[in-house]
Amino acid sequence: MIGTAIANYDGRRGWVNRVAVDPDCRAKGYAGVLIAECNKFLENLGAVVICALIEDINYPSITTFNKAGFTAEKKYIYFTKRQSDEA
């Protein structure tokens, strides 16, 4: 296996939740292919917005999603409720 991706659709938005490529196979365009396939899958389901959450320190993912045509939205705030500091 070279890579995998997980996408889901909530009735309006499509989410690319996980994209992973084997470390030995990175920088060869496989993540972009996976993202493109997720886009097709989600668009076929009717997604009008396709989203991905990426930590601000994950520069490789940010670069990959930018190359795939995604735009960073600075207007949203990510909220969590955690059971512990380790969660």
ZIVEN-V671518 format. One record per pair of residues at least 4 apart in sequence whose C-alpha atoms are under 8 Angstrom apart, sorted by the first residue. I is the first residue (numbers start at 1). J is the second residue. Records with the same first field share a line. If there is no record, write none. Layout:
I: J + J
This chain:
1: 22
2: 21 + 22 + 25 + 30
3: 19 + 20 + 21 + 22 + 30 + 31 + 34
4: 18 + 19 + 20 + 21 + 34
5: 16 + 17 + 18 + 19 + 20 + 34 + 35 + 38
6: 16 + 17 + 18 + 19 + 38
7: 14 + 15 + 16 + 17 + 18 + 38 + 42
8: 14 + 15 + 16 + 17 + 42
9: 13 + 14 + 15 + 42 + 45 + 47
10: 14
11: 46 + 47
12: 46 + 47 + 48 + 49
13: 47 + 48 + 49 + 50 + 51
14: 42 + 43 + 47 + 48 + 49 + 50 + 51
15: 42 + 50 + 51 + 52
16: 35 + 38 + 50 + 51 + 52
17: 52 + 53
19: 31 + 34 + 35
20: 31
21: 25 + 26 + 30 + 31
22: 26
25: 30
26: 30 + 31
29: 33
30: 34
31: 35 + 64
32: 36 + 64 + 65 + 67 + 68
33: 37
34: 38
35: 39 + 65 + 68
36: 40 + 68
37: 41
38: 42
39: 43 + 50
40: 44
41: 45
42: 46 + 47 + 50
43: 47 + 48
54: 58 + 61 + 62
56: 62
58: 62
59: 63
60: 64
61: 65
62: 66
63: 67
64: 68
65: 69 + 70 + 71
66: 70 + 71
82: 87
83: 87
